[in-house]
């Protein structure tokens, strides 16, 4: 018969998990991750919208598309307002991205950041040109903010 001390030792002992089971458990956790949707708003300097959209489509959208292909992102949607808004509330572009989980949304240990960097390096081998164009794109931004949204389900 086991003593209470033996039971406590057994219960408190760390579980040894074979590598294959650990990988399976990790995949299971990723599959159960709760999707997170973030709306990214951009207010563009007057007269700069066409150039901003062109640089966004050329440099940033392909990286987002690759992250979707890799499964880090499940949905990407862009929208522009149909009518004009007052200056303080005005936004010119909204990009709504649904990530497979919160860790991917913030690039926290899931490999998102490394995968995005690798995608950028592969898609844009001229890093100096890419960085210069991205700096130009950001220079066209008057204001930018992010909103994490809840699902209405």
N, C-alpha and C positions, 0 to 999 in steps of 0.2 A: 504494500500500500504506500502511496506517495505521501510524504509529509507536506504540510502547508508551505514550508520553506521551499521544497522542491517544485511545487506548483507555481509559486511566485517567481522562482528563477526561470522556469520554463516559459511562463507567460511574459516575463520581461525580457527574454532573450531576443535579440534581433533575428528577424526572419532572413534566411539565406535563400535568395531567389536566383535560379539559373539565368544566364544572360538572355536566352531566347524568351523566357517568360517575362523578363524585365522589359524587353523590347515590345512584346505583345501588350503588356500592361500600359506602357507609354503610348502606344498607338491607340489603345482603348480610351485613355484619358483624353487624347487629342480628339478622338471621335465624339466624346461627350462634351467637349468644350462648348460653352454658351457663346454664340456669335455676338459680336459687338459691332454696332454701326456708328460711324462718325461722319458728321457732315463738316466738310472743309469749305469755308467761305473765303472768297477773294474779292477785295475791292481794288480795282485797277485804276491807275492814274488815267485821267482823261486823255483820250487819244492813243492809248497804249494797248487797248484790248485786242486788236488784230495781231499785233506782234506777240503779246502774251500768249494768246491761244495757239499761235503757230509754234512758239517755243515749247509750250506745254505738250502739244501733240507730238512734237519731234523728240523731246528729251525725257519727259516724265511719264507720259502715258505708256510708252513701251515697257518701262520698268514695272508699272502697275499691272500691265497685262501679263508680264512674265510671273509676277507674284501670284496672280490669279491662276495661271497655268500650273504653278507649283502647289497650289492649294492653301496658301496663306490668306488669300482674299477670296471671298465667295461671290461678291457682287461689286460692280463699279458703275456708278451712274453720274452723269454730269447734267447740269441744268443751268439755264440763264433765265433771268426774269423776263416776262413778257412785256411788262410796263416799267416805267421809270419809278424810282423811289426817292424819298428825301435823302439828302446827303448823309446824315448820321446813321441811317438804317440801310443805306444803299449797299448792295452787294452785286457783283457782276458775274460771278461764276460760283456755283456750288458743286462740289464733288462729293458724292456720298459713297462711302466705302464700307462694306461689311466684311469684317475679318472673321476668321474661323473661331477666334477666341481673344480674350483680353490680352494675353501675353503677346500675340501677334500684333495687336493694335498698338502696343507700346514698345514692341521690339525687345521684349524682356525674356531672353534665354531660350527662345524657340528656334533660333536660327534665322529669323526674318531678316535682321540687319545684315548678316553675312550673305544670305541669299540675294538680297537686294543689291548689295555691293558687287557681288559676283556677276549678277545680271547686268548691272551698269558697265562693268569692265568689259564684258563680252559684247554688249550692244554698242558701246562707245569707246573704241580703242584709242581714239585721240582724246585723252583725258583733259588736256589743257583746253581744247576747243569746247568740250562738254561743260567744264567748269565755268568757262567764260560765258557761254550761252545761258547756263543756269543762273549766274550772277546777274545777267541782263534781265532774265525773266523775273527774278526777285526784285530787281530795281524798279520794275514796272508795277509792283504791288504797293498800293497805298496802305492797305491794311489787310490782315489775315487773321482769322480765328477759327477754332474748332469747337464743335458741339457734339458731345456723346449723346445719342438719342436712345430712348427706350422703344421697344417694339409695342405697337398698339394692340397686339394679340392678347 
